[in-house]
Amino acid sequence: MLAAIGLWLCCISTWVEPVSWPNFSIIGLAFPAFLLADLCFLLVWPFINWRRTWIPLATIAPCMSYVLDYFPVSANHELPDGCVKIITWNAAGFGFHYEDQQEGKRLTIEYLKKSEADIICLQESSIWEEEIREYTDYLDSIGFQRDRYMGNYLFTRYPILESDTLCYDTHTENGIRGNGSKWYKLLIDGDTVLLVNNHLESNCLRKEIKEKYVENLDQPKYEQLKESGRSIGSLLRKSTILRGQQADSLVLLTKRFEGLPIIMCGDMNDTPISYTYQRLKSVLKSAFRESGNGVSVSFNERGFWVRIDHLFVSKEWKTFNTYIDNSIRTSDHYPLVSWLKME
């Protein structure tokens, strides 16, 4: 019953605005643990007391939508003609996390070139354009347009008709916004499409906090685990409040441009079992839920294996073969890749 209640609380937490209940809003992070516990009971009860098998079944059934958000199952399809290939990726300064930053930059640029994507949305990629002149010259040669807002880059094969930033409350450091979103109107095959590139509120987990947490995983000690959990929990509560408000702003943006086909992507810094994800999914479709498979984590630092990079689309789009590409390791995030076709 505790496993059942825990799973239900995780799901219910996605309905509650974080600004009102920040402690409750982060319970969703425990969703995989409670789901695993209920699945274990589902396997065990038939051998111990088959009459109790209904308990985990009755627990999981109301949560199936959340289970499929977290662990979707879909078949790959042959891509129809006219698909738009899109990549969204927190590229971490074009290789900032790689042991050799120059080599990391080279590998990142090589990956983006080989991808042959029609739209590339990057986050946390603050870098002087002179340092990637080879890449921008390449984009110019194939007729791409580009734009940058803070650390967010847009590289697109399609003409940019109009653009603007989206203002919302966020963490600032020395007067500089730490996170941001920018929307664009693109002309795609004669249709005006709204594209929004996002980097929502970071959890601000400093390097020393992460290192202490990983150290506790190797040599767990109760007092150190408690202290580490308290530090991480405090930062998560602060950031989830701001992310919830930012998600509300993005929902309002979709209503402002109602009627336009919409693509919304980026580093959302929240898992599928969160207010942010579920709020956006209430007005848009998740590409990974529609055409992805498995858990497929996008954040790859040890001990923090979660999928926090997302792509949402409006009902006008059908998505194909969405996946997290773990073949490139120059960032602490993996790229999310998908193909879109206007229905």
Summary of the structure (lengths in Angstrom):
residues: 343
radius of gyration: 20.7
end to end distance: 44.3
largest distance: 68.4
contacts: 1132
relative contact order: 0.15
helix: 44%
strand: 24%
